[in-house]
Amino acid sequence: MTAQTTPATTVAGERESRHAPLILTLYGLYARGEHNWLSVASLIGLMADLGVESRAVRSSVSRMKRREVLRGERREGVAGYSLAASTLHTLAEGDVRIFRQARASREDGWVLVVFSVPESEREKRHALRTALTRLGFGTAASGVWIAPGHLADEARRTLERRELSSYVDIFTGDHVAFGDPRQKVRSWWDLDELTAMYADFLHRYGPVLDAVTHREPQPLEAFRTYVPMLTQWRRMPYRDPGLPLELLPPEWNGVAAGELFDRLHTLLSAPAAAHAAGVFPAR
C-alpha cells in the first residue's frame, strides 16, 4: 500500500522545515556554551518562547536527527540533544561569515573551482554544487565556479572536509581582459535576488532598531527578536561572498543591511542570552 501525501501533511512538513533553522540557531548560540548539549525540556522551553509548540519541536528534531544534524544524548539521566561533529564544524565556519564577514577588494583577485564528476556519481556533483553555493561562489561556466580570492583557503578546507577534493582543481588569479567586470559579476551571481533578500531584512528589522534604540528591551523580548533575526540573517552571508563594492550596483543595500545586523546584534545578543540562560536547569 502506497502512502499518500495529503495537503495537511504537506503543510505540516513545511512548518517543521521552518522550525529547523530556529532550532539550529538556538544550538549555535547557546548549546555550544553548554558543552554542546541542550536538554529536551530546555529546547522545548526556548522554542515555546518563540511561539512553537512542543509537538512541532519534537517532529523537527526527529527530522534533524535523521539528517544527522543532531544526535540524541542523555546526560546524568536527562534526555537531550547535541550537535553532530559535522554540524559543529559548519557552525564554526559560519561564525566567521555571520559575525566577521570580510569585504573583498579588487586586489584579492579571484578563486576558480573547476570540477568534473562522472555521470555515475551524480550525487557528488550535487554535493559540490551545494557546498560551493554555501560558500558564496558564483557560476562562471558549466563546471567552473568563481569567488573573490579571499575565499580560496575556506573553499579548500570545506571541499577537503566533505571529501570532494578529488573532483576539483582550484586556481587563483586576476581577470585580465575582455568584458566589464561589473557586468560579469551580474552574470556570475544573482544580484537581484540578493538585493531582494537584503531589502526584506531592512524592511523587517529597520523599525526594530528604532524601537530598541529608544527603549532597552527586556530579556524575553530581546530573545524573541534576536533569534528569528539571526536565523533570517545567517542565510545571506552564505549567498553573498563579500564582493568588492566597486563591482556592485551603486548604494548596494547589502552594506546597510550588514550595518543594521551589527547594531541589532550588539543591542540584543546579551539580554537574549540572559533569557536563554534562565531556561537552562541549575547546574
Salt bridges, closest charged atoms under 4 A:
GLU16 OE1 - ARG63 NE 2.74
GLU34 OE1 - ARG283 NH1 2.67
ASP49 OD2 - HIS275 NE2 2.68
GLU73 OE1 - ARG71 NE 3.85
GLU73 OE2 - ARG75 NE 2.96
GLU93 OE1 - ARG161 NH2 2.99
ASP95 OD2 - ARG32 NH1 3.00
GLU119 OE2 - ARG122 NE 3.43
GLU119 OE1 - ARG125 NH2 3.52
ASP153 OD1 - ARG156 NH2 3.74
GLU154 OE1 - ARG97 NE 3.45
GLU160 OE1 - ARG156 NH1 3.80
ASP180 OD2 - ARG182 NH2 3.49
ASP192 OD1 - ARG186 NH1 3.57
GLU193 OE1 - ARG239 NH2 2.51
ASP200 OD2 - ARG204 NH2 3.73
GLU221 OE2 - ARG215 NH2 2.97
